[in-house]
Protein backbone atom coordinates (compact mmCIF):
# COMPACT_ATOMS: atom_id res chain seq x y z
CA UNK A 1 0.00 0.00 0.00
CA UNK A 2 1.22 3.47 -0.82
CA UNK A 3 1.21 6.19 1.80
CA UNK A 4 -0.37 9.36 0.42
CA UNK A 5 0.85 12.70 1.72
CA UNK A 6 -0.97 15.84 0.68
CA UNK A 7 1.04 19.05 0.60
CA UNK A 8 -0.37 22.52 0.57
CA UNK A 9 1.16 23.36 -2.81
CA UNK A 10 0.11 21.61 -5.97
CA UNK A 11 2.69 20.51 -8.52
CA UNK A 12 1.69 21.66 -11.98
CA UNK A 13 2.93 21.27 -15.53
CA UNK A 14 1.68 24.34 -17.32
CA UNK A 15 -1.74 24.92 -15.77
CA UNK A 16 -2.57 21.24 -15.14
CA UNK A 17 -1.99 19.60 -11.73
CA UNK A 18 0.22 16.49 -11.72
CA UNK A 19 0.05 13.30 -9.64
CA UNK A 20 3.30 11.62 -8.68
CA UNK A 21 3.25 7.96 -7.69
CA UNK A 22 5.64 5.01 -7.76
CA UNK A 23 6.02 3.19 -11.08
CA UNK A 24 4.84 -0.06 -9.50
CA UNK A 25 1.57 1.57 -8.41
CA UNK A 26 1.14 3.18 -11.84
CA UNK A 27 1.59 -0.20 -13.57
CA UNK A 28 -0.96 -1.80 -11.22
CA UNK A 29 -3.52 0.94 -11.93
CA UNK A 30 -2.86 0.70 -15.66
CA UNK A 31 -3.49 -3.07 -15.66
CA UNK A 32 -6.84 -2.48 -13.95
CA UNK A 33 -8.17 -0.38 -16.83
CA UNK A 34 -6.57 -2.02 -19.86
CA UNK A 35 -8.98 -3.28 -22.47
CA UNK A 36 -7.93 -6.34 -24.43
CA UNK A 37 -7.30 -5.76 -28.11
CA UNK A 38 -8.75 -8.14 -30.66
CA UNK A 39 -7.76 -8.03 -34.31
CA UNK A 40 -10.11 -9.30 -36.99
CA UNK A 41 -9.08 -10.12 -40.51
CA UNK A 42 -10.69 -11.36 -43.68
CA UNK A 43 -14.47 -11.70 -43.96
CA UNK A 44 -15.08 -11.17 -40.26
CA UNK A 45 -13.36 -7.77 -40.39
CA UNK A 46 -15.21 -6.79 -43.55
CA UNK A 47 -18.59 -7.73 -42.01
CA UNK A 48 -17.86 -5.74 -38.88
CA UNK A 49 -16.65 -2.72 -40.90
CA UNK A 50 -19.84 -2.84 -42.99
CA UNK A 51 -22.02 -3.11 -39.87
CA UNK A 52 -20.30 -0.12 -38.24
CA UNK A 53 -20.49 1.93 -41.46
CA UNK A 54 -24.24 1.24 -41.81
CA UNK A 55 -24.83 2.06 -38.14
CA UNK A 56 -23.03 5.38 -38.46
CA UNK A 57 -25.05 6.26 -41.57
CA UNK A 58 -28.29 5.50 -39.72
CA UNK A 59 -27.14 7.60 -36.77
CA UNK A 60 -26.31 10.58 -39.02
CA UNK A 61 -29.70 10.29 -40.76
CA UNK A 62 -31.49 10.41 -37.41
CA UNK A 63 -32.83 6.86 -37.62
CA UNK A 64 -31.58 5.98 -34.14
CA UNK A 65 -33.63 6.44 -30.98
CA UNK A 66 -32.26 7.51 -27.61
CA UNK A 67 -33.35 4.97 -25.00
CA UNK A 68 -33.58 5.54 -21.28
CA UNK A 69 -33.69 1.79 -20.62
CA UNK A 70 -33.78 -1.50 -22.52
CA UNK A 71 -37.52 -1.66 -21.77
CA UNK A 72 -37.97 1.12 -24.36
CA UNK A 73 -36.91 -1.23 -27.20
CA UNK A 74 -39.78 -2.07 -29.55
C-alpha positions in Angstrom: 0.0 0.0 0.0 1.2 3.5 -0.8 1.2 6.2 1.8 -0.4 9.4 0.4 0.8 12.7 1.7 -1.0 15.8 0.7 1.0 19.0 0.6 -0.4 22.5 0.6 1.2 23.4 -2.8 0.1 21.6 -6.0 2.7 20.5 -8.5 1.7 21.7 -12.0 2.9 21.3 -15.5 1.7 24.3 -17.3 -1.7 24.9 -15.8 -2.6 21.2 -15.1 -2.0 19.6 -11.7 0.2 16.5 -11.7 0.0 13.3 -9.6 3.3 11.6 -8.7 3.3 8.0 -7.7 5.6 5.0 -7.8 6.0 3.2 -11.1 4.8 -0.1 -9.5 1.6 1.6 -8.4 1.1 3.2 -11.8 1.6 -0.2 -13.6 -1.0 -1.8 -11.2 -3.5 0.9 -11.9 -2.9 0.7 -15.7 -3.5 -3.1 -15.7 -6.8 -2.5 -14.0 -8.2 -0.4 -16.8 -6.6 -2.0 -19.9 -9.0 -3.3 -22.5 -7.9 -6.3 -24.4 -7.3 -5.8 -28.1 -8.8 -8.1 -30.7 -7.8 -8.0 -34.3 -10.1 -9.3 -37.0 -9.1 -10.1 -40.5 -10.7 -11.4 -43.7 -14.5 -11.7 -44.0 -15.1 -11.2 -40.3 -13.4 -7.8 -40.4 -15.2 -6.8 -43.6 -18.6 -7.7 -42.0 -17.9 -5.7 -38.9 -16.6 -2.7 -40.9 -19.8 -2.8 -43.0 -22.0 -3.1 -39.9 -20.3 -0.1 -38.2 -20.5 1.9 -41.5 -24.2 1.2 -41.8 -24.8 2.1 -38.1 -23.0 5.4 -38.5 -25.0 6.3 -41.6 -28.3 5.5 -39.7 -27.1 7.6 -36.8 -26.3 10.6 -39.0 -29.7 10.3 -40.8 -31.5 10.4 -37.4 -32.8 6.9 -37.6 -31.6 6.0 -34.1 -33.6 6.4 -31.0 -32.3 7.5 -27.6 -33.4 5.0 -25.0 -33.6 5.5 -21.3 -33.7 1.8 -20.6 -33.8 -1.5 -22.5 -37.5 -1.7 -21.8 -38.0 1.1 -24.4 -36.9 -1.2 -27.2 -39.8 -2.1 -29.6 
